[in-house]
Amino acid sequence: MREVIESNRNADYFTKNGLMTLSGLYEHQWPDAVIKELLDNSLDVIYASRLKDRWIRLKYGRDFFSIHDSFGGIPEAILDKIFVFSKYVSTKSHYVAIDRGCLGNALKTIIGICHILGYRLYFITEGKKIHYEINKSLLEINVVEVKKTQEPAEDKPGIYIEGLSFFPFTIRRYIELYYILNPDVTFFLNDRRYAAVAGNIDRSNGVTPVQWYSLENFKRLLQVIATSVDAQKTVKGFCGNTFSGTQRQISKLD
């Protein structure tokens, strides 16, 4: 019988091969993954908190990106727990939905991406600018040690990444797709505003919600409904209920 060898997988978030395995994405896909996961995270928090004021603001420039939402930033205590890589931290560990990072490791994945690609990631919350530095020397022996620094900040609460840049078309396309699938949320992209076109949608009543943030997965959902044997469930009826009758938005899904 072969010897069973146990290994520490905490450092996998900080190696290219380990992160590709954990994320299921190739390295060239990582910058896009940062946008998607941060948008997903903001929407998760907004919906879970049942906020009446629902908005997400993205800002970008040359080698700079930030995201802010109406929830107001990740509390410092939660950030401290997220940066403990020997533990699993999630507010939705028992909630499962399509394409929503239900394993709760999305932010850890972003931390790893920023470390490997040389981006500087920091958080502004509760009036503080907080940065967590990963000890590169200890990573060589698969030990994850994090040094936390903080200072007073007057900027808006949110997540900031220095060194990350996108083509304007790429980030605009992301916003437009998320805007279509979440018509009760107002999105901002730099100075451009995508105003909500529906009243707040209740996502706590067990009815299929508009939280399929991936357009491809949403289309697959519609295909399932279209071939359903349930005579009471139709694509038109589902879209009408889900999007509160906003047909202008529905037409853009084609």
C-alpha positions in Angstrom: 0.0 0.0 0.0 1.3 3.4 -1.0 2.1 5.9 1.8 -0.6 8.6 2.1 1.1 12.0 1.9 -0.8 15.1 3.2 0.2 18.5 1.8 -0.7 22.1 2.6 -2.8 23.5 -0.2 -3.1 27.1 1.2 -0.3 28.3 -1.1 -2.1 27.1 -4.2 -3.8 30.5 -4.5 -0.4 32.0 -5.1 1.0 29.7 -7.8 0.0 29.8 -11.5 -0.7 26.1 -11.7 -2.5 26.0 -8.3 -4.7 29.0 -9.2 -5.5 27.6 -12.6 -6.8 24.5 -10.9 -8.7 26.3 -8.3 -10.3 28.8 -10.6 -10.7 26.6 -13.7 -9.3 29.5 -15.8 -6.2 30.0 -17.8 -3.9 32.9 -17.0 -5.0 35.1 -19.9 -8.6 34.9 -18.5 -7.7 36.1 -15.0 -8.2 39.9 -15.6 -11.7 39.3 -16.9 -12.3 37.0 -13.9 -11.5 39.9 -11.6 -14.4 42.0 -13.1 -16.8 39.1 -13.0 -16.1 37.9 -9.5 -16.2 41.5 -8.0 -19.5 42.3 -9.7 -20.9 38.9 -8.5 -19.7 39.7 -5.0 -21.3 43.2 -5.0 -24.6 41.8 -6.3 -24.6 39.0 -3.7 -24.2 41.5 -0.9 -26.8 43.9 -2.2 -29.4 41.1 -2.7 -28.6 39.3 0.6 -28.9 42.5 2.5 -32.2 43.4 0.8 -31.1 46.9 0.2 -33.6 49.3 -1.2 -30.9 51.5 -2.7 -29.2 49.2 -5.2 -26.2 50.5 -7.2 -22.7 49.5 -8.2 -20.0 51.9 -9.5 -17.0 50.8 -11.4 -14.1 53.2 -12.1 -11.1 52.5 -14.3 -8.2 54.3 -15.9 -4.7 53.5 -17.0 -3.5 50.7 -14.6 -6.3 51.3 -12.1 -9.7 49.8 -11.3 -12.1 50.1 -8.4 -15.6 48.9 -7.5 -18.0 50.4 -5.0 -21.6 49.4 -4.1 -24.5 50.6 -2.0 -23.6 48.1 0.8 -20.6 50.2 1.6 -17.5 48.0 1.6 -16.4 44.8 3.2 -16.2 45.1 7.0 -12.6 44.8 8.4 -13.4 41.8 10.5 -14.6 39.9 7.4 -11.5 40.9 5.5 -9.3 39.6 8.3 -11.0 36.2 8.1 -10.8 36.1 4.3 -7.0 36.5 4.5 -6.7 33.4 6.7 -6.1 30.9 3.9 -6.3 27.8 6.1 -10.1 28.5 6.6 -13.1 28.7 4.4 -15.1 31.9 4.8 -18.4 32.5 3.1 -21.8 34.2 3.9 -23.5 31.8 1.4 -22.0 28.4 2.1 -25.5 26.8 2.1 -26.8 28.8 -0.8 -26.4 27.3 -4.3 -27.1 29.0 -7.6 -25.7 28.7 -11.1 -22.4 30.4 -11.8 -22.2 32.4 -8.5 -19.0 31.1 -6.9 -21.1 29.2 -4.3 -17.9 27.7 -2.8 -17.1 31.1 -1.4 -13.5 31.3 -2.6 -14.0 34.0 -5.2 -12.3 36.8 -3.3 -9.4 34.5 -2.3 -9.0 33.8 -6.0 -8.8 37.5 -6.8 -6.2 38.0 -4.0 -4.1 35.2 -5.7 -4.5 36.8 -9.2 -3.4 40.2 -7.9 -0.4 38.7 -6.2 0.8 36.6 -9.2 0.2 39.3 -11.8 1.8 42.0 -9.6 -1.3 44.1 -8.9 -1.7 46.1 -5.7 -5.0 45.2 -4.0 -6.3 47.2 -1.1 -9.6 47.9 0.6 -11.3 51.0 2.0 -13.8 50.3 4.7 -14.8 51.9 8.0 -12.7 55.0 7.2 -9.5 52.9 6.7 -7.3 52.0 3.8 -6.3 48.4 4.4 -3.6 46.4 2.6 -2.5 42.8 3.1 1.0 41.8 2.0 1.8 38.2 1.3 5.3 37.1 2.4 6.9 35.9 -0.9 9.9 34.2 0.8 7.6 31.9 2.9 5.5 31.0 -0.1 8.5 29.2 -1.5 8.0 26.6 1.3 4.2 26.7 0.9 3.6 28.8 4.0 1.1 31.7 3.6 2.0 34.6 6.0 0.0 37.8 5.7 1.1 41.3 7.0 -1.7 43.8 7.4 -1.2 47.5 7.2 -3.7 50.3 7.5 -4.1 54.0 7.5 -6.9 56.6 7.6 -8.7 57.1 4.4 -11.3 59.6 3.1 -12.0 57.8 -0.2 -15.2 55.9 -0.8 -15.5 52.4 0.6 -14.7 49.7 -1.9 -12.1 47.5 -3.5 -9.2 49.1 -5.3 -6.6 47.5 -7.6 -3.5 49.3 -9.0 -1.8 47.8 -12.0 -5.0 46.3 -13.6 -6.2 47.8 -16.9 -8.8 46.9 -19.5 -9.8 47.8 -23.0 -12.8 50.2 -22.7 -14.9 47.8 -24.8 -14.3 44.9 -22.5 -15.4 46.5 -19.3 -18.3 48.3 -21.0 -19.6 45.0 -22.4 -19.4 43.5 -18.9 -21.5 46.3 -17.4 -24.1 46.1 -20.2 -24.6 42.4 -19.7 -24.9 42.7 -16.0 -27.2 45.6 -16.4 -29.5 43.6 -18.6 -29.7 40.7 -16.2 -30.2 42.9 -13.1 -32.7 45.5 -14.1 -33.4 46.7 -10.6 -29.7 47.8 -10.0 -28.2 51.1 -11.3 -24.7 50.7 -12.6 -22.1 53.4 -13.1 -19.0 53.1 -15.3 -16.8 56.1 -14.7 -19.2 59.0 -15.5 -21.7 56.9 -17.5 -24.9 55.9 -15.7 -27.1 52.8 -16.5 -30.2 53.6 -14.5 -32.4 50.8 -13.1 -35.4 50.2 -15.2 -37.4 48.0 -12.7 -38.5 48.2 -9.1 -36.7 46.2 -6.6 -37.1 42.5 -7.2 -37.7 40.2 -4.3 -35.1 37.4 -4.5 -36.0 35.8 -1.2 -39.4 34.2 -2.1 -38.0 31.0 -3.7 -38.9 32.1 -7.2 -36.1 31.8 -9.8 -34.2 35.1 -9.4 -32.3 37.2 -11.9 -29.0 36.2 -10.4 -27.6 34.2 -13.4 -24.9 36.8 -13.9 -23.4 34.9 -16.8 -25.4 35.5 -20.0 -24.5 32.1 -21.4 -25.9 30.4 -18.3 -29.0 32.5 -18.4 -29.6 31.5 -22.0 -29.2 27.8 -21.1 -31.8 28.4 -18.4 -34.3 29.8 -21.0 -33.6 26.7 -23.2 -34.5 24.5 -20.3 -37.8 26.4 -19.7 -38.6 26.3 -23.4 -38.4 22.5 -23.5 -40.1 22.1 -20.1 -43.1 19.7 -19.9 -44.7 22.1 -17.4 -47.4 23.9 -19.4 -47.5 26.6 -16.8 -43.9 27.6 -17.3 -43.1 29.5 -20.5 -40.1 31.6 -21.5 -42.3 34.7 -22.0 -44.0 34.2 -18.7 -40.7 33.7 -16.9 -39.1 36.7 -18.4 -42.2 38.8 -17.8 -42.3 37.9 -14.1 -38.5 38.0 -13.6 -37.9 41.3 -15.3 -41.1 43.0 -14.1 -42.2 43.4 -17.7 -39.2 45.4 -18.9 -39.4 44.1 -22.5 -36.8 46.6 -23.6 -34.2 44.8 -21.5 -35.4 41.3 -22.6 -34.9 42.1 -26.3 -31.2 42.8 -25.7 -30.6 39.2 -24.6 -30.9 37.9 -28.2 
